[in-house]
Amino acid sequence: MLLLILLNFHQQKHDQQKACKRGYFLIKGKYMKVFLTGANGLLGHKLALYLLEKGDIELMATGRGPSRIATEKKFSYKDIDLTHAEVLQDTLIHFQPDVVIHTAAMTQADECELNPEACWAINTLAVENLGIMAGKLNAFFIHLSTDFVFDGFSGPYRENDLPNPVSKYGNSKLASEKAATLCLSGWAIVRTVLVYGVVPNMSRNNLVLWVKDSLEKGIPIKVVSDQWRTPTLVDDLAEACWLIANKRAHGLWHISGEEILSPYQMALKTAEFFGLNSQLIEKVDASTFSQPAKRPQKTGFIIDKARTLLGYKPHSFEEGLKELNRQLIQYKTIPVPGSGETP
Ligand SMILES: NC(=O)c1ccc[n+]([C@@H]2O[C@H](COP(=O)([O-])OP(=O)(O)OC[C@H]3O[C@@H](n4cnc5c(N)ncnc54)[C@H](OP(=O)(O)O)[C@@H]3O)[C@@H](O)[C@H]2O)c1
């Protein structure tokens, strides 16, 4: 017992010395330096706001172009193209993170199919660089991946199911998972599924916002009914990343909602929730669209591992819509930087 107390004391002392050396003092013993990529994206922006609310965190956020992060809280921001390894390395060495959370990626499957080299450079090679650098700095590396690593023939999937991507995007992300494991100081791979939600100053659409916006304008839409996913509220995903960072939860994690829905079912639920005209939604098969990238038919995740080991509790889709609506109202009152509009 005495030995344990002494070891604990020694560890705290060591952490304190490390923090002091970096010019910081431990606040409540939980101080953490987080290096976040993709901070102008949906998850990255949400995570930046979420982490800053947590308090004992020093955040270095990176994105392409000027910051769109809407907060009064203090954080550092750097405009970095992550395919430029040297700039990335200098910034990381200067910052000395405890945790690196990597959300940036080329996320549109069709864009990846049409630009395979650029896709590989950001989605795979940049992950390899970042993971190795994080390892050298003794930081825990959290890397975001996707349900598109599966072929969609036998979803929903568990962590130990065999991946078999059917697109360049899926391939690049599966290779990125292998690259992430090169981080020698500990890593977590967080796969997720069809993310929806809202941040201030949104730069990109997602299914729920697109349906809501189209129906509000009276625009008819065609929505696929023969694909299935477990849609994920971005706030749940941010919370899961935080749980993983806090526990340094090494390994592969499936993080999503729990209900298996087709995009068509999601669209109907969205119309119903917002009191919009569902007659404008046309039910179609995936074969209606000729898209460059193949999509897996049925993915979705079984999230028992995250529930049990992380205490992860996602919103239901209905609750997710309620939360999104609450935030839409809240964000209208926040002055945001940049020129984007809150959808
Ligand atoms: N959204 C989903 O439905 C979904 C589903 C499964 C998995 N995921 C994974 O979850 C993660 C987060 O997704 P998200 O929805 O937040 O994506 P997102 O909104 O598309 O954000 C991705 C961010 O990465 C940035 N980026 C792209 N190339 C870059 C480069 N060369 N250098 C620096 N930054 C670069 C983009 O910058 P710009 O703003 O300048 O374009 C964008 O801000 C990704 O790894 C994605 O693969 C997402």
The ligand as an SDF file (V2000), in Angstrom:
LIG
                    3D

 48 52  0  0  0  0  0  0  0  0999 V2000
  -18.9150   12.7610  -41.8010 N   0  0  0  0  0  0  0  0  0  0  0  0
  -19.1910   11.4700  -41.8630 C   0  0  0  0  0  0  0  0  0  0  0  0
  -20.3230   11.0660  -42.1690 O   0  0  0  0  0  0  0  0  0  0  0  0
  -18.1090   10.4600  -41.5380 C   0  0  0  0  0  0  0  0  0  0  0  0
  -18.4360    9.0930  -41.5820 C   0  0  0  0  0  0  0  0  0  0  0  0
  -17.4400    8.1710  -41.2910 C   0  0  0  0  0  0  0  0  0  0  0  0
  -16.1720    8.5830  -40.9680 C   0  0  0  0  0  0  0  0  0  0  0  0
  -15.8800    9.9240  -40.9320 N   0  0  0  0  0  0  0  0  0  0  0  0
  -14.4980   10.3180  -40.6010 C   0  0  0  0  0  0  0  0  0  0  0  0
  -14.5560   11.2220  -39.4970 O   0  0  0  0  0  0  0  0  0  0  0  0
  -13.5330   12.2110  -39.6340 C   0  0  0  0  0  0  0  0  0  0  0  0
  -14.1390   13.5980  -39.4830 C   0  0  0  0  0  0  0  0  0  0  0  0
  -15.1140   13.7870  -40.4900 O   0  0  0  0  0  0  0  0  0  0  0  0
  -15.8910   15.1660  -40.6610 P   0  0  0  0  0  0  0  0  0  0  0  0
  -17.3110   14.8440  -40.9680 O   0  0  0  0  0  0  0  0  0  0  0  0
  -15.5680   16.0890  -39.5650 O   0  0  0  0  0  0  0  0  0  0  0  0
  -15.2090   15.6620  -42.0030 O   0  0  0  0  0  0  0  0  0  0  0  0
  -15.2070   17.1170  -42.6870 P   0  0  0  0  0  0  0  0  0  0  0  0
  -16.2970   17.9600  -42.1350 O   0  0  0  0  0  0  0  0  0  0  0  0
  -15.1640   16.8500  -44.1490 O   0  0  0  0  0  0  0  0  0  0  0  0
  -13.8280   17.7250  -42.1900 O   0  0  0  0  0  0  0  0  0  0  0  0
  -12.5990   17.2560  -42.6660 C   0  0  0  0  0  0  0  0  0  0  0  0
  -11.6100   18.3960  -42.5260 C   0  0  0  0  0  0  0  0  0  0  0  0
  -10.3330   17.9340  -43.0210 O   0  0  0  0  0  0  0  0  0  0  0  0
   -9.7270   19.0460  -43.6430 C   0  0  0  0  0  0  0  0  0  0  0  0
   -8.6830   18.6430  -44.5980 N   0  0  0  0  0  0  0  0  0  0  0  0
   -8.8230   17.9650  -45.7470 C   0  0  0  0  0  0  0  0  0  0  0  0
   -7.6370   17.8650  -46.3590 N   0  0  0  0  0  0  0  0  0  0  0  0
   -6.7190   18.5020  -45.5810 C   0  0  0  0  0  0  0  0  0  0  0  0
   -5.3390   18.7510  -45.6820 C   0  0  0  0  0  0  0  0  0  0  0  0
   -4.6080   18.3330  -46.7390 N   0  0  0  0  0  0  0  0  0  0  0  0
   -4.7190   19.4560  -44.7010 N   0  0  0  0  0  0  0  0  0  0  0  0
   -5.4270   19.9120  -43.6390 C   0  0  0  0  0  0  0  0  0  0  0  0
   -6.7480   19.7000  -43.4850 N   0  0  0  0  0  0  0  0  0  0  0  0
   -7.3930   19.0020  -44.4470 C   0  0  0  0  0  0  0  0  0  0  0  0
  -10.8640   19.7370  -44.3680 C   0  0  0  0  0  0  0  0  0  0  0  0
  -10.4590   21.0610  -44.6540 O   0  0  0  0  0  0  0  0  0  0  0  0
  -11.4020   22.0660  -45.5080 P   0  0  0  0  0  0  0  0  0  0  0  0
  -12.4230   22.5540  -44.5120 O   0  0  0  0  0  0  0  0  0  0  0  0
  -10.4610   23.1220  -45.9700 O   0  0  0  0  0  0  0  0  0  0  0  0
  -11.9810   21.2470  -46.6200 O   0  0  0  0  0  0  0  0  0  0  0  0
  -11.9970   19.6290  -43.3520 C   0  0  0  0  0  0  0  0  0  0  0  0
  -12.0680   20.7760  -42.5220 O   0  0  0  0  0  0  0  0  0  0  0  0
  -12.8460   11.9540  -40.9710 C   0  0  0  0  0  0  0  0  0  0  0  0
  -11.6460   11.2420  -40.7410 O   0  0  0  0  0  0  0  0  0  0  0  0
  -13.8280   11.0710  -41.7320 C   0  0  0  0  0  0  0  0  0  0  0  0
  -13.1560   10.2160  -42.6220 O   0  0  0  0  0  0  0  0  0  0  0  0
  -16.8200   10.8740  -41.2030 C   0  0  0  0  0  0  0  0  0  0  0  0
  1  2  1  0
  2  3  2  0
  2  4  1  0
  4  5  1  0
  4 48  2  0
  5  6  2  0
  6  7  1  0
  7  8  2  0
  8  9  1  0
  8 48  1  0
  9 10  1  0
  9 46  1  0
 10 11  1  0
 11 12  1  0
 11 44  1  0
 12 13  1  0
 13 14  1  0
 14 15  2  0
 14 16  1  0
 14 17  1  0
 17 18  1  0
 18 19  2  0
 18 20  1  0
 18 21  1  0
 21 22  1  0
 22 23  1  0
 23 24  1  0
 23 42  1  0
 24 25  1  0
 25 26  1  0
 25 36  1  0
 26 27  1  0
 26 35  1  0
 27 28  2  0
 28 29  1  0
 29 30  1  0
 29 35  2  0
 30 31  1  0
 30 32  2  0
 32 33  1  0
 33 34  2  0
 34 35  1  0
 36 37  1  0
 36 42  1  0
 37 38  1  0
 38 39  2  0
 38 40  1  0
 38 41  1  0
 42 43  1  0
 44 45  1  0
 44 46  1  0
 46 47  1  0
M  CHG  2   8   1  16  -1
M  END
$$$$
